[in-house]
């Protein structure tokens, strides 16, 4: 499909890193984060982008960042390209709606995962040991069942192409220190609970999600992205039924397609048919409209 951005090329800016989705540029004391239309599944980047996906993720994150400011401050300086540093001016048309100018934070080496429902790797772990990240759960839970209360199940960040590794709270405390581990746990639960309540009012269940935090001048900030279909499982409430996998607004549709063609979950990734790209875009766009009330002209 045309009109999609697989990666950026800004020769006048210093490229710091390319993630699974974001291209990050070093602007000196600050960073430029650009959400491309790349999509990954099973930690492998697909060869075909999903048109407007980066804009959808960016616009949704901005919505949530604003709603969470009373819980924790974030790293955003501006999302208005007209307020970006002059060095970004030649690329305004590409950057519009898909980029943020942010403070340069030192990311914490632990991803903060919150699970309100039992699904994905959490369901797999529960079937093996009735535990998730060292947290003992009740007997007899069904797949996709709501947990009595959300749980904090941290993970260590993997290198590109590798799977993140689930760890228990004690391990997170060793990495971060007890005080900081407790702080990010409490904040993560607060963000999830607030976000889940807002989303539920709009017909979406946020089954689980992950947050990233960073330090700027000794202050803990929320960074990266927040409660998007890339970092969360979004389920339509009207179709929710425990005891099975769920319909979703996230990349589960793409994962299901890849499983159906028996792709072995390792590079090289297969070419995605146009209808899979189109339907994946539709899932993301529907989530954006339900959550924010707008498609922003996409």
Phi and psi in degrees as a GROMACS rama.xvg file:
@    title "Ramachandran Plot"
@    xaxis  label "Phi"
@    yaxis  label "Psi"
@TYPE xy
-88.625  179.431  UNK-2
59.0789  37.1453  UNK-3
-125.13  150.604  UNK-4
-107.788  105.131  UNK-5
-78.09  -40.9482  UNK-6
-158.398  158.055  UNK-7
-94.6394  152.553  UNK-8
-135.065  97.9175  UNK-9
-117.204  85.385  UNK-10
-59.857  -23.9519  UNK-11
-86.3329  -4.20958  UNK-12
-113.15  156.187  UNK-13
-90.8481  110.473  UNK-14
-71.2019  123.043  UNK-15
-93.6757  -42.4571  UNK-16
-164.4  153.392  UNK-17
-117.53  117.882  UNK-18
-91.6365  -165.335  UNK-19
-64.6175  -33.079  UNK-20
-123.846  -41.935  UNK-21
-96.9092  139.529  UNK-22
-100.47  128.844  UNK-23
-117.09  128.427  UNK-24
-114.462  139.12  UNK-25
-89.6867  115.991  UNK-26
-103.489  18.0663  UNK-27
103.822  -100.578  UNK-28
-84.7169  -8.70189  UNK-29
-134.741  175.647  UNK-30
-126.17  153.074  UNK-31
-111.32  120.948  UNK-32
-109.761  123.757  UNK-33
-117.83  121.651  UNK-34
-87.1023  110.319  UNK-35
-82.3175  -176.678  UNK-36
-98.3678  16.3181  UNK-37
-65.3894  151.33  UNK-38
-137.463  140.299  UNK-39
-118.529  156.687  UNK-40
-145.379  136.127  UNK-41
53.9833  36.6329  UNK-42
66.1663  20.825  UNK-43
-120.836  131.254  UNK-44
-77.355  129.52  UNK-45
-74.6513  152.485  UNK-46
-73.8363  -20.0163  UNK-47
-107.731  131.79  UNK-48
-79.1906  164.69  UNK-49
-108.284  109.736  UNK-50
-51.5081  133.345  UNK-51
72.2035  -0.343205  UNK-52
-58.367  -43.1242  UNK-53
-61.3359  -40.907  UNK-54
-65.2396  -42.2442  UNK-55
-60.3429  -46.9008  UNK-56
-62.1127  -43.1373  UNK-57
-66.088  -46.2585  UNK-58
-65.4083  -37.8976  UNK-59
-69.4203  -41.8576  UNK-60
-59.4496  -42.531  UNK-61
-60.9997  -39.9391  UNK-62
-57.8762  -48.0503  UNK-63
-72.5644  -38.6325  UNK-64
-55.4956  -43.9101  UNK-65
-62.3168  -42.5333  UNK-66
-70.9852  -20.5628  UNK-67
-100.597  5.44397  UNK-68
-63.9787  -24.4872  UNK-69
-81.4426  -8.79147  UNK-70
-95.7248  -47.2885  UNK-71
-158.572  144.965  UNK-72
-72.1812  159.206  UNK-73
-122.167  179.933  UNK-74
-91.3493  2.88862  UNK-75
-76.0603  130.633  UNK-76
-92.5551  -48.2297  UNK-77
-160.457  149.907  UNK-78
-113.222  4.29509  UNK-79
-93.4683  113.438  UNK-80
-60.1961  -25.2899  UNK-81
-72.435  -12.4453  UNK-82
-103.394  0.245787  UNK-83
-71.0442  159.975  UNK-84
-54.5709  152.08  UNK-85
-56.3073  -31.4449  UNK-86
-62.895  -19.238  UNK-87
-88.9856  -11.2248  UNK-88
-53.8047  -41.1866  UNK-89
-62.0989  -15.1473  UNK-90
-113.927  15.8914  UNK-91
-53.1631  -44.3309  UNK-92
-62.6737  -36.7931  UNK-93
-74.4122  -37.2767  UNK-94
-76.8048  -23.5966  UNK-95
-56.8495  128.826  UNK-96
72.5545  -7.83264  UNK-97
-123.4  18.2461  UNK-98
-145.17  158.038  UNK-99
-138.679  143.402  UNK-100
-96.0071  121.1  UNK-101
-130.348  160.479  UNK-102
-67.2264  151.528  UNK-103
-85.7226  99.5064  UNK-104
-98.0914  155.507  UNK-105
-94.9906  104.89  UNK-106
-63.9692  141.948  UNK-107
-71.2683  143.785  UNK-108
-81.229  20.6627  UNK-109
-132.009  132.302  UNK-110
-88.3717  137.499  UNK-111
-100.972  100.245  UNK-112
-99.1651  131.437  UNK-113
-117.583  131.343  UNK-114
-118.63  121.492  UNK-115
-100.792  -17.9031  UNK-116
-135.308  159.051  UNK-117
-98.8907  111.895  UNK-118
-156.51  169.181  UNK-119
59.0004  -135.814  UNK-120
-65.988  -25.8779  UNK-121
-65.5529  -41.7553  UNK-122
-64.8764  -41.6629  UNK-123
-60.5182  -46.744  UNK-124
-64.1426  -40.5838  UNK-125
-62.6083  -41.0399  UNK-126
-62.8459  -31.0039  UNK-127
-81.6315  -37.5857  UNK-128
-138.966  -1.171  UNK-129
60.1434  22.3786  UNK-130
-132.197  154.471  UNK-131
-130.26  118.28  UNK-132
51.6163  42.5742  UNK-133
82.8483  -1.56513  UNK-134
-94.0861  116.557  UNK-135
-75.5421  129.454  UNK-136
-112.713  163.906  UNK-137
-64.1073  156.081  UNK-138
-69.5662  153.429  UNK-139
77.386  16.2798  UNK-140
-68.5921  146.176  UNK-141
-98.005  158.355  UNK-142
-57.8566  135.828  UNK-143
73.1181  6.70723  UNK-144
-70.3057  145.01  UNK-145
-70.8419  134.509  UNK-146
-79.3423  154.112  UNK-147
-53.9168  -36.2872  UNK-148
-153.798  152.16  UNK-149
-59.9025  147.728  UNK-150
-121.966  150.334  UNK-151
-95.9917  115.601  UNK-152
-128.114  84.4502  UNK-153
-66.9469  164.504  UNK-154
-144.499  152.077  UNK-155
-89.9177  144.268  UNK-156
-75.0425  137.207  UNK-157
-96.515  159.428  UNK-158
-67.0202  158.854  UNK-159
-53.1366  129.576  UNK-160
94.5657  -13.5646  UNK-161
-102.022  160.193  UNK-162
-84.3276  139.223  UNK-163
-62.1055  151.599  UNK-164
-109.973  121.132  UNK-165
-68.4016  136.732  UNK-166
-131.354  165.467  UNK-167
-90.5878  172.898  UNK-168
-62.6302  -36.9938  UNK-169
-59.8066  -41.0378  UNK-170
-66.534  -41.0443  UNK-171
-60.9483  -39.0893  UNK-172
-66.6021  -34.1063  UNK-173
-65.2239  -38.3443  UNK-174
-75.5344  -43.6162  UNK-175
-98.093  -21.3079  UNK-176
94.839  145.695  UNK-177
-57.8265  -46.0254  UNK-178
-64.4069  -46.8661  UNK-179
-69.261  -36.6002  UNK-180
-62.8187  -42.9328  UNK-181
-65.6559  -36.5494  UNK-182
-66.1282  -47.5522  UNK-183
-69.2269  -30.7123  UNK-184
-62.3916  -50.0514  UNK-185
-63.7846  -42.0836  UNK-186
-67.7221  -41.8682  UNK-187
-60.0483  -44.0406  UNK-188
-64.224  -38.9217  UNK-189
-65.5522  -42.6083  UNK-190
-64.6374  -45.8073  UNK-191
-61.1765  -47.5388  UNK-192
-61.7251  -41.5248  UNK-193
-67.5012  -45.9244  UNK-194
-63.7941  -40.9757  UNK-195
-64.5165  -36.2976  UNK-196
-67.4229  -44.8165  UNK-197
-63.0339  -45.4231  UNK-198
-65.3248  -38.5404  UNK-199
-62.8977  -35.063  UNK-200
-65.1244  -19.1739  UNK-201
-107.916  12.0068  UNK-202
86.9182  14.9365  UNK-203
-119.373  131.41  UNK-204
-93.4748  125.093  UNK-205
-93.8159  102.333  UNK-206
-71.7914  -43.4999  UNK-207
-158.93  167.107  UNK-208
-163.449  168.729  UNK-209
-135.718  144.831  UNK-210
-120.993  155.21  UNK-211
-124.774  143.545  UNK-212
-126.166  156.184  UNK-213
-146.025  162.879  UNK-214
-106.318  133.412  UNK-215
-131.706  114.28  UNK-216
51.0749  44.2076  UNK-217
79.9378  0.85215  UNK-218
-105.631  135.637  UNK-219
-81.8342  127.887  UNK-220
-127.824  151.719  UNK-221
-81.3422  129.149  UNK-222
-131.099  177.527  UNK-223
72.7102  -108.79  UNK-224
-134.423  162.671  UNK-225
-137.17  125.432  UNK-226
48.1717  51.6124  UNK-227
-104.555  167.725  UNK-228
-65.5545  -13.0515  UNK-229
-83.7716  -31.3987  UNK-230
-105.201  1.52304  UNK-231
-143.023  162.131  UNK-232
-101.174  117.604  UNK-233
-107.102  120.576  UNK-234
-116.651  137.185  UNK-235
-68.701  126.134  UNK-236
-61.2142  -35.94  UNK-237
-66.6577  -22.6263  UNK-238
-104.954  1.26938  UNK-239
-68.5582  130.358  UNK-240
-151.208  113.749  UNK-241
-64.8419  157.819  UNK-242
103.482  3.05305  UNK-243
-159.944  172.398  UNK-244
-68.2076  159.282  UNK-245
-113.378  150.861  UNK-246
-58.721  149.49  UNK-247
-149.759  161.482  UNK-248
-98.1707  5.38079  UNK-249
-104.904  -157.887  UNK-250
-80.7722  8.9919  UNK-251
-59.6507  -33.9405  UNK-252
-56.9667  -44.9153  UNK-253
-66.4135  -43.5454  UNK-254
-58.2233  -43.5139  UNK-255
-62.8005  -38.1662  UNK-256
-63.5909  -45.5306  UNK-257
-64.2529  -36.385  UNK-258
-66.6409  -35.449  UNK-259
-67.6803  -24.2915  UNK-260
-99.8363  8.39909  UNK-261
60.1594  32.922  UNK-262
-66.3847  134.884  UNK-263
-79.1225  14.1098  UNK-264
64.6801  31.687  UNK-265
-148.519  156.665  UNK-266
-59.2964  150.828  UNK-267
-80.0618  146.954  UNK-268
-78.6928  149.129  UNK-269
-77.6828  155.938  UNK-270
-64.2163  137.931  UNK-271
-93.7952  128.605  UNK-272
-59.2568  153.654  UNK-273
-60.8473  -35.6472  UNK-274
-69.0536  -31.2765  UNK-275
-68.9654  -40.982  UNK-276
-61.9985  -45.9396  UNK-277
-64.2536  -44.6859  UNK-278
-68.7242  -35.7068  UNK-279
-64.2719  -44.8437  UNK-280
-57.3318  -43.2617  UNK-281
-60.2731  -38.5826  UNK-282
-62.9881  -46.7399  UNK-283
-64.5703  -43.5268  UNK-284
-65.9204  -39.0588  UNK-285
-63.2049  -40.6407  UNK-286
-62.4577  -43.1236  UNK-287
-59.081  -46.2704  UNK-288
-66.6034  -41.7225  UNK-289
-64.4588  -43.39  UNK-290
-72.6528  -49.994  UNK-291
-97.0558  -16.723  UNK-292
85.2754  7.8006  UNK-293
-148.159  152.457  UNK-294
-101.094  -1.17535  UNK-295
54.9223  30.7842  UNK-296
75.897  11.2856  UNK-297
